[in-house]
């Protein structure tokens, strides 16, 4: 499927990649960073996704993206951010919870294609499920079922443990439409959270300072109250020896970073539905 991508921002090298190297995969159109211009292009172009190719942009250009996100959300269009770690962190500080996916440079054109297309598959799946739920609710009412007779389905809860604020925000944005999400920046914070509350699944970073993911998992398994909570490791480690060490602890899953959105959703659904 060829996705329609509306591009904005000052990162011309990324924009050039979309036009020159990714033309077979994306139908692209550029717009300025002005709010009015973006909204008009959204209405005119009807994109599947908006991509902010950020480069050294600050102030009003960043803060107005909160308003852009509101309009995109109403249209069911995801917002993807591509840029350096510094630029993306500044954007996240100013425009909180705007990005649905963050891609950190350096990235090849093939990596951009792979991550966005996989993300969009997962996004489309979530949209379709949401539409099915709405249709089912409408069918129930059409059949004469009163609102208070329709049992509310309790959302599953996921605890994300990662020392990267960007990763926490990214995963929370990916999952919050389907699951209740809590985040923790360390294993110690996660264990304190679990003393007071319950969760259905833990997404656990493999490599963290102070206590690594495997150490945290061992503590979870040793605790009577947490020993049965399913755990999926998230990691950039590709060393086969370390992977085998992790699998000895019998986690319910193991996903490599950068996280493939479609595989993430599939792994979660396989474990908790």
C-alpha angles and dihedrals in degrees: 000000000000110000123211109232125191109206129202137162139069100276096111095174091061092044089051090053090057093051100038106030105021102043092112091058104035136041101213139196128176128219135180122259091252112118094226092049093050094050092048091051091048089054093044100040101032093209125200090219140009118221121198107203097197126198124166094325122151145162120019093006089064102037094051089062088078088067091044090052091054091056093044092050091054088054094045093244118144123225118226124191122205122183148092121314090253095049093046093049091051090049091050090050093052101032104037119198094000101116120080091186131014122202116191122211141266091069132150120230089249091054091051091050093048096048097043096045092049091046091050092052089055092044092052090049091053091048091051092050090050090051091050091053091051091048092050091050090049091049090052093053092045089056090056099261112152119231093246090052093062109091112230112234110231112233118235118245125231128191114206115202116191135132092222114090090200092054091048092051093044094052092044090054091047094052111026095091090062106025140034106250133203124178136208128187094210144015090255092057090046093053091050089050091052091053088068106026142031131235134191097215140009123214101202128194110228098212118046133146119259095008122028123214094260091052090051091048091052089053091049092051092047093054116085092214096050105029094101098047109116115238131202117194120224115197149149090213112117098171107125092215093056091045090055090049090053094047091054086068088059102231116182092240147358123211127183123227133272082059116234103225094211094050090046092055091044092050093049093048091050090055106037106001 
